[in-house]
Amino acid sequence: MAEKETTNNGGDKTPKGAKKPSVGGSKNTPKFNPIYIYGVILIAFFAIQYYTSGGSPVETSWQEVKNTMLKNGDVEKIVVVNKTQSDIYLKEAAYEKYKSKFPQNFGAPAKIGPHFYFTIGSVDVFEKNLENALTEFGETGKVTLTYEIRHDYLSELLGWLFFPLLLLAVWFWVFRRMSKGGGGGGNIFNVGKSQAKIFDKESRVSTTFKEVAGLAEAKQEIEEIVEFLKNPERYTKLGGKIPKGALLVGPPGTGKTLLAKAVAGEADVPFFSMSGSDFVEMFVGVGASRVRDLFKQAKEKAPCIVFIDEIDAIGRARGRNPNMGSNDERENTLNQLLTEMDGFDTNSGVIILGATNRADILDRALMRAGRFDRQIHVELPDVVDRKEIFMVHLRPLTLSEDVNVIFLAKQTPGFSGADIANVCNEAALIAARNKKTKVEKQDFLDAVDRIVGGLEKKNKIITADEKAIIAYHEAGHATVSWLLEHAHPLVKVTIVPRGKALGAAWYLPEERQITTRDQMLDEVCATLGGRAAEELIFNKISTGAQNDLEKVTKTTYSMVCYFGMSEKVGNVSYYDSTGQSDYSFNKPYSEKTAELIDSEIKELIDTAFIRAKDILRKNSEGHKQLAELLLEREVIFTEDLEKIFGARPWGKKKDEELPFVEAAILAIETEPEV
């Protein structure tokens, strides 16, 4: 394969390893903060104070003052400060005599004093001791005694303000954490502001519709909205009006958010993007305030597009939780959103895009025309769409010649676009783990197994008896499904543990739009093949069929209660597909009908179980060969079943399999680029 030239998103073809020129400075350069200036000024202030005012007085004791300083006549005055401390001021001539007691360099007291200090216990006792000492040394009248009351205003102020400032700081911190930034740089006064990210001419999104594979119908409707914004005269001259909103509905991973990104990249108008949870806040009124601010900004920049992802976070149907009280913040937010989308005030030029995978729980008022005029269903891709999605995600991979995109598309039924991206990434990781230079076909198959079944656990301790039960169980599934007309064709069976499963069987289901009763009964019978094999071979059953029984119970319950496939229960359906809980009670049927439903479900399961055992009895030799082959090789494929049971008489030949798929893919490949 020819090497591809590496091109980044911006189209820059800088050689690998070469440094790109910096534009506007390096990203790692720290930003200038004005607080640095205040820090420098504060440090300079303390330095000047330290160097110019001299050091503090040196601590001493009354005994040293009396026996040395007063005795030698070196004291000029004594100042009693706040009745607790005495400051000693030396005579100018005596300063040098005591210099050895002072700290060196800049820590020495200034010549003007005070030079020493000591703590007194009582003013009366100190005065009496001082008077006795002066009388004894003949210094009476030569030493001045004064009293001062000094205030440390800074310390007193900090003492008063410490706890209020601490509470204020904690309040600011908590408020900022709860407001999640508030949409205005964390300012508490911006907590009611919109948190939407704005993409305009200065900050464009690089995603385009060409990068969205598949989804032809959804893209067509979305592209029409973008075209309306770019060329409104084309529609308005015919009397048409721009749609007020479009709701993207579909399962997770199908590309709803990717479509919105493509709209942001294609539309030459401002694009507001946010999640439904961004409106939700614990403070009452914040959500509604953010909705008002969002539409205020949108009107100022109209025409524009507002995208709300996961809109079900605020759009749930109202009145579901009566115990929440009358002041429900989520309902207030929804009410404000409904008013802004289509109230008395016009929103000309503002288009709302919403995305959700829970359209059934949305409020009916939100879904009506005039708010969301269009509901665009983004479904799971079919085989043709999966081929296109694989082509997108295979571009950056170094592929082997045996990789067939059509084969990969057929091997991944029911996979979403996100699943396919994960398959491609896992295949590349598996190839790198095995030190391959190219990603091969087997790597993709292993990646599919890894995603569907879980991580392979070859070191899990399993006894010989357990392994035999697992082998016959999985062989029972394979045998019954191979011999039933409407069961899904088998691809692979393994008894190597994966995830929580001790064994697994991979099928390639037909991509049906509708399913008949016979098809569902065959699938139930094939699912019970494992439990039937255990009972026939070992005359006992195990817990290994728990997942099978769960699937069977759900399938038969849906046949009776949802799809009306029971003659006794009749053509009724007890399923509310709207999700609005129109029934005021849990069970829309009587207890007698409930007993009838239970008996019908049990009869369907029992009949399918007997049928599975009959198939295994008639093909006991082939079932045994398949189980022994599984015990020997641990993995068997379609070819092994064909050798034992022969080709399926009702199955399509390989060269005739899905001819319409080949034709559709060929049409895509030969279609000229626009």
C-alpha angles and dihedrals in degrees: 000000000000116000116250124228109246111239125178126217094271094053094252112151098194111161116256112268095018117120116242116231113257117245118203094354133305120308090230094057107114115243119246113255121199090217088075089069092055090049093053092048091050093050091048091050093054091045092053091047091050097048098041105038098047126224132308125272117275119248116244139156137255091247092058092045092051101040098039115018101034093037091055093042094240098133118097099179143346122217120198107211119204090337090281108076136043120210116205119213114196126211115260092246092053096052095090091048092064097036091107089064092056124087114262127253115003098351096077118107117255119260092249090062162174090202104171137016138186136180121254125206101207131007093219093052091046093051091050093048091047092049092051091048094049091048091049094050096037093243097124110142093011096087118062118217118200137166129225137184109209125190123207095205095178094054092045091049092048090048091055095043101039099088096039090050091047092052091046092051092050090048092051091049095048092045092051092048093050095043091052092220096318093238091275107079095286096301109153090222089060095058090108094050123106117267095204119137111233121215115190138142092304095050108030126176114239096210115107136181090261089068092055105087120201118353091107096164095044091048091051093057093043092047089053090059091050090047090051090056092047097043110017094160090069090066104027094057087065092049096258123145128215113258112256095215147353126206119209109211127183148105120297117282097021096117107266095136090041090057089051090051089051090052089052090050096045103039114084092213134087113283123206115200128186142138126251090241090061088075094052115094136157092235115089114248097012095108093051090045091054091050090053092048092047093054091042090058091043093053090051091054098038131178089057144124126244116201120195112187120204090012090176087080088077102012101069117135112274125239096038095115109043091169092066091081131237096291101065109165093206092053091048089053091049092048091053091047091052090050093049094046096052115355134120090291112077122233100198113179096013114115119192120213117190131183129198142147092206103064090146092069097047120114114263092228089060093050099051124109112271092046104044103010093176133042109199112196113213103193133184110286121258123223093279093049091046089055090055092047091050089052090057096048095041094059097088093043126094101231133199120233092250094065110109115190093202090053091051091049090053093047094057108059114167093018118137125218090263090051091052091050088051091050092054092047094047090049091054091049092049091050091049091048089055090047095243123158093215136032109250135200093257090055090060092048090050089049091053090049090048093052097042101038104022134236116340112246107196093160095059109124111242124167122231092251092051091048091053092051091049092048095051090043093055091040088055091056091048095047097048094043091049093052097046119087099218100035117109114267114255122244105175141351124201137176093196107116115249123184107318094338121096091200137004143196122209119211133186104223121205113248098241127177093201131021125214128218092251091053092051092047091051091051091050090050092049091049091054091050092094095054090044091052092052092051094047099044103034100022088229138078132228140201091259092095095061095107091044093053091048092054092045093051093050093046095049092043090054090048092055103033104029110027101034094235096145121092094206097047091040137208097326133122124205095188121110103210093181092067090217094116094233090174115085092211135051101242117041091200139063129261090254090056090047090056090049091051091051092050092048092050091049091049092051092050094044092049092049091048093052089047091052091051091050091053091050092048091052091047099034094131094053091044090053093048090050093050093048090049089051091051089051101043102018090215129060131177141204091277091060092055091049090054092052104036102017127236118319106261093213096042122104119253116252094246090050097043113127097339091174089060092055091048093049093049091047089052090053092049095049097042110112117243117253 
